Amino acid sequence: MNVLVIGGGGREHAIIWKIAQSPKVDKIYCAPGNGGISKMASCVDIGITDIKGLISFARKKKIDLTIVGPELPLTLGIVDKFQENDLRIFGPTGKAAELEGSKAFAKGLMEKYNIPTAAYETFTDSDKAVAYVHAHEPPFVLKADGLAAGKGVIICQNRAQAFNGIEQILKDKAFGEAGAKLVIEDFLQGEEVSILAITDGEDMVILPPAQDHKAIFEGDEGPNTGGMGAYAPAPLADEKLMKHVEHSLLRPMLDGLKAEGRPYKGVLYAGLMITPAGPKVLEFNCRFGDPETQPLLALMESDLIELFEAVVDGNLSDYELKIAKGYAICVVMASGGYPGAYEKGKAIIGLDCNDDDTMIFHAGTAAKAKGIVTSGGRVLGITGTGKTLQQCMQKVYETVSKITFDGAYYRRDIGQKALHRLRK
């Protein structure tokens, strides 16, 4: 098979690393790719939103299957357009991907189909949003309605912070058009977990629970990022909770989308808060999470390309998901200053230090004549597996300590929550 992967981050590097292990795959292309991906696939300089260019390339290279990594092309309807051109592609249609493209739309669906989530209101008028905050007790969660690369959420502990957040989103357009509409939610107390289901619209397979670390600083302090690290399986979600999530959250959403005339194929990602009253949905996403994908695929023993084909062809009931015993963890190395302003073009030293149990997935890198340099906020995702969580944490942090670039930053507490839980 000739396979095209769309995207250029750590998630796409992990997908390419995994599908390269399939005996069914002959040639892998990636658009646009990055410095690390270029070692495993042929990178092509086509942007993720250049759908006409991607279709033209897929025809020219006789691509048998296209896999979409990021959410933006999915919400723009890339799947519909590929299908109109008789090209096989993995992911939900544009109408189905609105589940991630609009938080207000997703909240409305959850309300309609009785899927547990935080109480909320939606606003386009800042005065009405301010009046809502005056009438309710903090803390609040403010969310830009549209896509904001995982950063469009502001947690407000008091009304002053909420008023400031409303001004940032609705008046100052801090998130651009993504913030033309604002969702204000009740703050949910608990611990977060990510559950990813792969579905062909009828059947689903569910990957092990993962836990992301959104905040930039240790102890979950500071502003949100695209994710500073993740591990799987998360002991927070036991077998009983996973069955509850499948039957009370994932299945109702899948059936609801079908009832709405938006049948869903691809990754159905539920970001959950495990509250004292049970799991509640923080958000649904329409693609693999980043950095959850890195540890999840490191644990997968079955053929990923066969999984993608089963979804596209509607044969998921025949697919057997095999997951290795043990744990996997990903620690993100970021540019200094991220998620704010950061410099690019810093030389990365030590990329040849990985072993069989540790993978270095590139997120924001570029290949230059002088070697691999930084080109993004999240630069690398150092990922490892082990029989115990402590074992793989030790391996990964050993590898992290051998890699350096000017301004490199990473959290030193990825996995600690799970260790505390396991010790209890």
Buried (B, 14 or more C-beta within 10 A) or exposed (E): BBBBBBBBBBBBBBBBBBBBEBEEBEBBBBBBBBBBBBBBBBBBEBEBEBBEBBBEBBEEBEBBBBBBBBBBBBBBBBBBBBBEEEBBBBBBBBBBBBBBBBBBBBBEBBEEBEBBBBEBBBBEEBEBBBEBBEEBEBBBBBBBBBBBBBBBBBBBEEBEBBBBBBBBBBEEEBBEEBBBBBBBBBBBEBBBBBBBBBBBBEBBBBBBBBBBBBBBBBEBEBBBBBBBBBBBBBBBBEEEBBEBBBEBBBBBBBEBBBEBEBBBBBBBBBBBBBBEEBBBBBBBBBBBBBBBBBBBBBBBEEBBBBBBBBBBEEEBEEBEBEBEEBBBBBBBBBBBEBBEEBEBEBEBBBBEBBEEBBBBBBBBBBBEEEEBBBBBBBBBBBBBBBEEBBBBBBBBBBBBEEBBBEBBBBBEBBBBBBBEBEEE
